[in-house]
Amino acid sequence: MEEIIKFLEHFFSVESIAHTEYRKIDNVENYLNSLKELNLLTINDKVDSEIGFGLSSMFKQHSKVFLDNMDLLPQICKRHLYKISEYNHPTYGKVWACYVSVANPVTVKVKSISSCLFISKIDDNLKIVALFNIDRNTNKWALRGGVENIEYYKLGKPVAIERLMSPENDEWSVEEYSKDR
């Protein structure tokens, strides 16, 4: 799973840079380039349901009021990676379910799981192929973008699980982390 961890570390870094570039003045071109690099790590060019990470295209500079408010937010930091579960999938072969925090975890007081990124090899390159977020009304995983033929609750038993960091101060996240899936 070392290859998956390295891929995610790169993704987290690119995502963090994109969020940072979004906050800068006179920076549309740099931001759009970082967003393009982020999207290259996903399957967005091959599916209708785009995987989003709280970032979208920017067509003009932010207003001064917006930028003044951005200065009040804490420094952007990378997501936490809690757990990786490997599965065999009939279409994609190996897929890895990667349980992660919000994009900028310093903005919350708990270490909680907020997303499950599914990674697979597409044309010999690792790509994020699906994004699931927890629906807090039902406490169930819901597809939020990517391929629709990865069904979270029909994956079967994982081939391998690697637990990297335990969530804290969030009962649901701790329970999810402990599950063998």
C-alpha positions, -999 to +999 in steps of 0.1 A: +000+000+000+031+022+000+023+033-036-012+044-025+001+063+004+026+081-018-001+089-043-023+103-016+005+124-001+010+139-035-027+145-040-030+161-005+000+184-014-015+194-047-049+200-031-034+221-004-015+242-030-047+247-050-066+259-018-037+282-011-035+296-046-073+302-044-067+327-016-041+349-034-048+382-052-040+385-089-036+348-092-063+333-115-037+317-138-017+300-110-049+288-093-063+273-126-030+256-132-031+240-097-067+230-102-058+214-135-030+194-118-055+183-091-080+171-117-053+151-135-052+129-104-089+120-108-109+103-134-128+135-142-119+135-178-136+101-183-169+104-164-200+127-163-201+129-125-171+151-116-152+145-084-150+179-066-129+189-037-145+222-028-127+240-056-140+252-090-129+272-119-122+309-113-129+334-141-120+367-124-101+379-094-118+378-060-132+410-045-113+428-018-139+419+008-135+382-001-097+383+002-099+403+035-121+374+049-096+348+035-069+364+056-089+355+087-088+318+080-060+296+093-032+283+072-042+255+048-029+222+058-031+187+043-058+161+050-053+133+075-052+098+061-068+073+086-072+040+069-068+022+035-087-009+026-079-028-006-106-046-025-109-067-057-134-051-081-149-068-111-144-037-134-113-020-119-093-049-105-077-036-073-094-006-057-084+011-025-109+028-002-090+056+015-106+072+046-096+108+050-104+140+069-117+173+055-095+192+031-082+216+058-084+197+091-071+225+113-105+242+109-122+216+130-115+206+166-119+168+160-100+143+139-128+128+120-133+108+088-153+129+063-146+112+029-137+080+014-116+083-018-116+053-041-083+049-061-076+025-089-052+022-118-065+036-150-043+033-181-014+023-157-018+055-136-033+058-102-065+079-102-092+089-078-122+072-094-149+079-068-156+102-039-179+091-011-189+115+018-208+106+049-244+116+049-247+129+085-285+124+084-282+087+078-246+080+088-242+061+056-217+066+028-231+084-003-214+087-037-206+124-044-187+121-077-169+097-100-178+063-114-212+049-103-203+012-105-183+013-073-210+005-047-196+011-013-219-014+005-214-042-021-176-043-021-174-075-001-146-084+022-113-064+019-081-081+008-060-060+031-065-031+056-039-007+068-047+016+097-025+047+098-040+072+123-070+068+146-097+095+145-104+113+178-133+130+195-159+117+169-177+085+179-189+076+144-154+081+129-137+059+156-163+032+150-159+034+112-121+032+115-124+000+136-146-018+111-130-044+089-140-027+056 
